[in-house]
């Protein structure tokens, strides 16, 4: 009888583990597809690179920041794909990091969950100038992903349902 219960417990554990691995594999595959979509959307600009930002939804608000370097006076196109986000997040692009109090908001995107959102450095530079910036060009920008609180999220042991990712693909004008 004990051996039977142990065997049943082992089978249930193995099935649960296999299901988690399958969900994680599907999640990673969706990230690859999102990257390919975003890469396609920056054309005719030439692909320069990408950054995937992974996060877990929590019961409190979060901000994840990514720094993007812009070289010379090259015009860049940024594509944000948030299809791997079960809940919507917002994106704010600034001229300086979140530690600087007088930074300038260059662009705000309220919905990246639906698909690819395109931003170009030309429009960010115009916002920089109108916001009082005095540099001759943007050398880098800071992308803040604002992740809202999610009731019912498990802060200590998040599940795959409370996991999200945003793919940022960059391209430059030749």
Secondary structure, DSSP 4 states (H G I P E B T S, - for coil): -HHHHHHHHHHHHHHHHHHHHHHHHHHHHHHHHHHHHHHHHTTTSEEEEEEEEEEE--SS-EEEEEEEE--TT--EEEEEE-TT-SS-EEEEEESS-TT-TT--EEEEES--SSSEEEEEHHHHHHHHHHTT---SS-SEEEEEEEEPP-TT--SSS--GGGEEEEEEEEEE--
